[in-house]
Amino acid sequence: MKSIANKRLKAEAKKELLNTREFYLLRSMLGYWWALFLALLGGREAGKSYQVTRFFVGQWVKFHRPFYWLRLTEESKGKLLKNNAEKLIDPDIKRYFNIETVTNGDNVYVVTKRSKPNKDGKTKILQKELLCRVMALSTFYNDKGSGLFDNEFLNNPLMYYNICLDEMNREANERNSFDIVYAFVNQIENLIRSTKKRVRIIMIGNTLEEASDLLCAFNFIPEKFGRFKLKSKRAVIEYIEPSEAYLKRRKGTVADILLPQSSTFTNKIKTDDALVYKGRLRAPSYIIKFSKDESHNFVVWDDNVVCKYRNEQIKRTIAMRPYLDNTYIVEQVKNVYQIFDYRGFKFKDLITFKEFQKELSLLRPTR
């Protein structure tokens, strides 16, 4: 009984400590040695990107491990590299580790040696060392065959692949012009090829709803706050609950006044599961085909319940685009969109709904 009481007291003390903490701390997530992926999902200004950057820079200072920083688009990548990467490496981090950064192309370097000042008081960079490479997912194909992968990198026992995908979710008004999961996988392949050990990939997202493209790839969408361990996927997903101190700091801000219910700031998502069908399925009706890759296709059961394609043998197929080895009929495609827009389809689960929605949006991009 005494041990149970002690555990309860410790749990209460931990909860109180978390509630008084304004910013997120990364340290406990780093203890999952088996995890290849660490996903951090939380409200804006929670300190997620700061914590990851500080950890990666600290790794460079201690072990001289360069890291990779990924963004979705070339535009967002370019903003990080401006003015010697002042938007990537926080001035506070530079002061703490006493480093000076300069950029050249997509690379960020730490200046390790400067010349003596000339008569005008100016100095030249004599030595610099690679700190980080900043890359975009949307143009991963430009990085193929460009010699990014070094097969001798891990021969040094101090080396480790530290990779971060920052802002892994699209904003609400951002054009959906490419498949995030496909681009992400290909860019990671460019960097590490078949490497399975000494790899740490951290993914950061503000809103759980918009981060669902990558979460669907893990076949898991958390519906409550907490830390979830997916050992079969070598992933740990933390859905960060805003602390009392965080909410107090955000109270009265512009976002709190004008967009008080926006998940970007509160991280509270009301999941719409009204279209999820929990009943028994009887017979498949037809296939909705988006690609020759069967993982992108769906089967409609009982005329309105959408499920992932599982090699069902059905004669009727609706091709959603030309050149799929099936008859392409524009009116059938329009009908699929109309049924979806009128919420006429039901879905086997929430992940199926998100994946179906993604395939439709890739065919008909919206601004």
Phi, psi and omega per residue, in radians:
M1 nan -0.667 -3.115
K2 -1.135 -0.720 -3.135
S3 -1.148 -0.644 3.103
I4 -1.127 -0.737 3.128
A5 -1.118 -0.695 3.122
N6 -1.127 -0.730 3.113
K7 -1.084 -0.695 3.140
R8 -1.141 -0.717 3.125
L9 -1.127 -0.725 3.119
K10 -1.115 -0.707 3.139
A11 -1.125 -0.729 3.128
E12 -1.154 -0.702 3.123
A13 -1.130 -0.684 3.125
K14 -1.146 -0.748 3.140
K15 -1.095 -0.709 3.127
E16 -1.138 -0.696 3.119
L17 -1.115 -0.741 3.127
L18 -1.120 -0.617 -3.129
N19 -1.235 -0.416 -3.141
T20 -1.602 -0.032 -3.109
R21 -1.600 2.113 -3.101
E22 -1.288 -0.712 -3.006
F23 -2.027 2.705 -3.138
Y24 -1.243 2.505 3.049
L25 -2.037 2.312 -3.014
L26 -1.501 -0.368 -2.886
R27 -0.884 -0.807 -3.058
S28 -1.144 -0.480 3.123
M29 -1.235 -0.457 -3.078
L30 -1.315 -0.127 -3.121
G31 -1.398 -0.141 -3.135
Y32 -1.496 1.457 -3.033
W33 -1.087 -0.465 -3.078
W34 -1.432 -0.230 -3.018
A35 -1.438 2.313 3.030
L36 -1.564 -0.592 -3.096
F37 -2.055 2.352 2.993
L38 -2.161 2.092 -3.120
A39 -1.922 2.231 3.138
L40 -2.015 2.009 -3.098
L41 -2.078 2.017 -3.100
G42 -2.822 3.010 -3.122
G43 -1.174 2.817 3.130
R44 -1.127 2.553 3.115
E45 1.171 0.480 3.079
A46 -1.526 -0.197 3.090
G47 1.667 0.280 -3.082
K48 -1.163 -0.945 -3.111
S49 -1.103 -0.681 3.128
Y50 -1.055 -0.804 -3.114
Q51 -1.104 -0.726 -3.134
V52 -1.182 -0.775 3.124
T53 -1.061 -0.789 3.137
R54 -1.059 -0.738 3.126
F55 -1.121 -0.799 -3.122
F56 -1.121 -0.745 3.120
V57 -1.145 -0.669 3.080
G58 -1.086 -0.642 3.081
Q59 -1.129 -0.655 3.110
W60 -1.180 -0.769 -3.128
V61 -1.064 -0.691 -3.066
K62 -1.459 -0.738 -3.021
F63 -2.073 -0.082 -3.054
H64 1.041 0.752 3.087
R65 -1.617 1.952 3.039
P66 -1.229 2.712 -3.136
F67 -2.265 2.920 3.121
Y68 -1.985 2.361 3.115
W69 -2.119 2.039 -3.062
L70 -1.857 2.421 2.989
R71 -2.191 2.928 -3.063
L72 -1.239 -0.767 -2.992
T73 -2.178 2.857 3.083
E74 -1.103 -0.630 -3.129
E75 -1.092 -0.834 -3.135
S76 -1.205 -0.571 3.064
K77 -1.104 -0.791 -3.127
G78 -1.057 -0.637 3.139
K79 -1.112 -0.628 3.140
L80 -1.195 -0.527 -3.045
L81 -1.509 -0.200 -3.105
K82 -1.137 2.600 3.079
N83 0.897 0.890 3.098
N84 0.996 0.738 3.027
A85 1.084 0.672 -3.138
E86 -1.207 -0.386 3.104
K87 -1.505 -0.245 3.123
L88 -1.582 -0.901 -3.135
I89 -1.767 1.915 -3.106
D90 -1.029 2.425 3.109
P91 -0.925 -0.590 3.117
D92 -1.103 -0.679 3.121
I93 -1.202 -0.704 3.105
K94 -1.073 -0.735 3.120
R95 -1.151 -0.739 -3.100
Y96 -1.078 -0.762 -3.104
F97 -1.652 -0.026 3.097
N98 0.969 1.001 3.139
I99 -2.183 2.699 3.045
E100 -2.106 2.290 -3.099
T101 -1.970 2.578 3.002
V102 -2.371 2.763 -3.134
T103 -2.071 2.675 3.024
N104 -2.597 1.885 -3.034
G105 1.137 -2.233 3.136
D106 -1.571 0.004 -3.039
N107 -1.738 2.520 3.041
V108 -1.987 2.252 -3.094
Y109 -2.049 2.681 2.970
V110 -1.768 2.226 3.099
V111 -1.308 2.076 -3.106
T112 -1.802 -0.290 3.137
K113 -2.726 2.332 3.071
R114 -2.129 2.723 3.090
S115 -1.293 2.925 3.058
K116 -1.223 2.620 -3.131
P117 -1.074 2.432 3.044
N118 -1.437 -2.955 -3.072
K119 -1.138 -0.400 3.095
D120 -1.583 0.022 3.141
G121 1.454 0.132 -3.126
K122 -1.617 2.649 3.123
T123 -2.188 2.833 3.067
K124 -2.025 2.619 3.084
I125 -1.354 2.117 3.117
L126 -1.701 -0.632 -3.135
Q127 -2.472 2.497 3.055
K128 -2.576 2.720 -3.089
E129 -2.305 2.432 -3.094
L130 -1.098 2.203 3.079
L131 -1.782 -0.764 -2.968
C132 -2.749 2.614 2.941
R133 -2.000 2.242 3.132
V134 -1.810 2.224 -3.026
M135 -2.381 2.783 3.127
A136 -1.961 2.511 3.095
L137 -1.310 -0.635 -3.004
S138 -1.094 -0.387 -3.125
T139 -2.101 0.663 -3.119
F140 -1.018 -0.536 -3.084
Y141 -1.135 -0.410 3.097
N142 -1.252 -0.346 -3.084
D143 -1.652 -0.088 3.118
K144 -1.154 2.359 3.077
G145 1.171 0.337 -3.115
S146 -1.736 0.251 3.039
G147 1.288 0.499 3.127
L148 -1.257 -0.580 -3.090
F149 -1.457 2.256 3.111
D150 -1.985 1.902 -3.065
N151 -1.243 -0.112 3.113
E152 -1.880 0.062 -3.071
F153 -1.011 -0.766 -3.081
L154 -1.475 0.022 3.037
N155 -1.122 -0.487 3.027
N156 -1.407 2.051 -3.063
P157 -1.095 -0.266 3.133
L158 -1.492 -0.204 -3.063
M159 -1.437 2.696 -3.066
Y160 -2.810 2.429 3.095
Y161 -1.446 1.902 3.048
N162 -1.852 2.007 -3.067
I163 -2.282 2.366 3.091
C164 -2.244 2.271 2.945
L165 -1.766 1.824 -3.093
D166 -1.638 2.515 -3.108
E167 0.942 1.035 -3.041
M168 -1.310 -0.060 -3.140
N169 -1.907 2.531 3.016
R170 -1.303 2.593 3.009
E171 -1.295 2.848 -3.033
A172 -1.039 -0.601 -3.085
N173 -1.799 0.221 -3.114
E174 -1.489 2.398 -3.093
R175 -1.120 2.325 3.129
N176 -1.655 1.518 -2.992
S177 -1.940 -0.061 3.104
F178 -2.665 2.794 -3.124
D179 -1.457 1.947 -3.081
I180 -1.050 -0.775 -3.083
V181 -1.111 -0.804 3.141
Y182 -1.072 -0.791 -3.137
A183 -1.155 -0.702 3.141
F184 -1.091 -0.844 -3.134
V185 -1.061 -0.750 -3.125
N186 -1.191 -0.645 3.121
Q187 -1.213 -0.682 3.074
I188 -1.112 -0.673 3.094
E189 -1.083 -0.662 3.077
N190 -1.040 -0.605 -3.010
L191 -1.520 -0.732 -2.983
I192 -2.146 -0.096 -3.140
R193 0.912 -2.084 -3.045
S194 -1.712 0.247 -3.109
T195 -1.126 2.306 -3.119
K196 -2.080 -0.336 -3.095
K197 -1.987 2.745 3.141
R198 0.954 0.821 3.097
V199 -2.269 2.307 3.094
R200 -2.308 1.990 -3.129
I201 -1.992 1.972 -3.114
I202 -1.832 2.258 3.139
M203 -2.025 2.275 -3.056
I204 -2.092 2.300 3.111
G205 -2.467 2.548 3.124
N206 -1.475 -0.786 -3.048
T207 -2.039 2.248 -3.123
L208 -1.078 -0.659 -3.082
E209 -1.076 -0.824 -3.083
E210 -1.408 -0.231 3.116
A211 -1.469 0.076 -2.947
S212 -1.213 -0.359 3.098
D213 -0.979 -0.907 -3.140
L214 -1.282 -0.610 3.122
L215 -1.130 -0.614 3.095
C216 -1.108 -0.546 3.102
A217 -1.132 -0.467 3.058
F218 -1.541 -0.022 -3.130
N219 1.026 0.680 -3.106
F220 -2.711 2.222 3.025
I221 -2.233 1.946 -3.133
P222 -1.176 2.421 -3.131
E223 -1.948 0.082 3.072
K224 -2.577 2.836 3.135
F225 -1.166 2.599 3.095
G226 2.578 -3.112 3.115
R227 -1.983 2.225 -3.032
F228 -2.125 2.220 -3.086
K229 -1.817 2.037 3.131
L230 -1.917 1.479 -3.007
K231 -1.169 -0.576 3.131
S232 -1.162 -0.429 3.113
K233 -1.768 0.012 -3.074
R234 0.922 0.836 -3.061
A235 -2.370 2.563 2.982
V236 -2.204 2.178 -3.111
I237 -1.989 2.147 3.096
E238 -1.952 2.039 3.072
Y239 -1.709 1.754 -2.897
I240 -1.362 2.147 3.071
E241 -1.437 2.241 3.125
P242 -1.080 2.292 3.124
S243 -1.391 2.894 3.112
E244 -1.089 -0.653 3.136
A245 -1.155 -0.678 3.112
Y246 -1.129 -0.810 -3.124
L247 -1.125 -0.628 3.109
K248 -1.142 -0.724 3.136
R249 -1.163 -0.636 -3.109
R250 -1.380 -0.296 -3.077
K251 -1.151 2.260 3.112
G252 1.563 -0.018 3.097
T253 -1.307 2.976 3.115
V254 -0.996 -0.787 -3.133
A255 -1.099 -0.680 -3.125
D256 -1.172 -0.588 -3.111
I257 -1.368 -0.794 -3.004
L258 -1.629 -0.562 3.141
L259 -2.279 1.079 -3.036
P260 -1.141 -0.412 -3.100
Q261 -1.793 0.078 -3.106
S262 -1.216 2.233 -3.102
S263 -1.148 -0.385 3.109
T264 -1.015 -0.550 -3.088
F265 -1.836 -0.600 -3.112
T266 -1.606 -0.455 -3.047
N267 1.096 0.319 3.076
K268 -1.756 1.987 -3.108
I269 -1.938 2.236 3.006
K270 -1.570 1.776 -3.066
T271 -1.208 2.218 3.131
D272 -1.525 1.721 3.139
D273 -1.892 0.339 -3.125
A274 -1.135 -0.439 -3.107
L275 -1.644 0.050 3.128
V276 -1.438 2.212 -3.101
Y277 -1.782 2.146 -3.081
K278 -1.791 -0.015 -3.071
G279 -1.401 -3.073 -3.116
R280 -1.478 2.435 3.108
L281 -1.706 2.501 -3.050
R282 -1.847 -0.953 -3.051
A283 -2.631 2.478 3.085
P284 -1.268 2.462 -3.098
S285 -1.783 -0.887 -3.134
Y286 -2.829 2.875 3.132
I287 -1.777 2.390 2.963
I288 -1.829 1.958 -2.978
K289 -1.841 2.041 3.114
F290 -1.744 -0.423 -3.011
S291 -2.722 2.840 3.011
K292 -1.269 -0.351 3.012
D293 -1.355 1.968 -2.996
E294 -1.107 -0.343 -3.133
S295 -1.182 -0.246 -3.138
H296 -1.718 0.060 -3.043
N297 -1.822 2.849 -3.059
F298 -2.377 2.755 3.066
V299 -2.110 2.310 3.064
V300 -1.666 2.087 3.114
W301 -1.743 2.556 3.067
D302 0.891 0.577 3.049
D303 1.280 -0.177 -3.132
N304 -2.638 0.007 -3.130
V305 -1.801 2.014 -3.072
V306 -1.542 2.265 3.086
C307 -2.283 2.812 3.044
K308 -1.158 2.537 3.136
Y309 -1.206 2.219 -3.123
R310 -2.189 0.744 3.082
N311 1.169 0.487 3.061
E312 -1.176 2.473 -3.133
Q313 -1.703 1.798 -3.085
I314 -2.304 2.430 -3.103
K315 -1.269 -0.699 -3.036
R316 -1.468 2.229 3.124
T317 -2.375 2.317 3.036
I318 -1.791 1.972 3.097
A319 -1.460 2.157 -3.065
M320 -1.507 -0.100 3.078
R321 -2.676 2.831 3.127
P322 -1.222 2.919 3.015
Y323 1.123 0.631 3.075
L324 -1.907 0.296 -3.131
D325 1.161 0.402 3.043
N326 -2.375 2.801 3.116
T327 -1.174 2.200 -3.126
Y328 -1.725 2.031 -3.116
I329 -2.113 2.019 -3.047
V330 -1.019 -0.720 -3.102
E331 -1.097 -0.620 3.103
Q332 -1.158 -0.697 3.119
V333 -1.116 -0.786 3.110
K334 -1.058 -0.637 -3.132
N335 -1.153 -0.679 3.097
V336 -1.069 -0.806 3.123
Y337 -1.090 -0.709 -3.112
Q338 -1.131 -0.769 3.124
I339 -1.080 -0.739 3.135
F340 -1.141 -0.791 -3.127
D341 -1.119 -0.559 3.117
Y342 -1.536 0.146 3.133
R343 1.010 0.697 -3.141
G344 -1.496 -0.366 3.107
F345 -1.488 2.545 2.891
K346 -1.858 2.854 -3.067
F347 -2.340 2.553 -3.091
K348 -1.068 -0.669 3.093
D349 -2.738 3.049 -3.073
L350 -1.143 -0.630 -3.138
I351 -1.138 -0.722 3.086
T352 -1.054 -0.727 3.095
F353 -1.052 -0.821 -3.121
K354 -1.114 -0.717 -3.122
E355 -1.215 -0.692 3.097
F356 -1.124 -0.763 3.102
Q357 -1.053 -0.705 3.139
K358 -1.126 -0.762 -3.138
E359 -1.090 -0.713 3.107
L360 -1.126 -0.730 -3.093
S361 -1.213 -0.529 3.095
L362 -1.214 -0.527 3.086
L363 -1.344 -0.562 -3.092
R364 -2.254 1.309 -3.085
P365 -1.014 2.492 3.098
T366 -2.144 2.639 3.101
R367 -1.660 nan nan
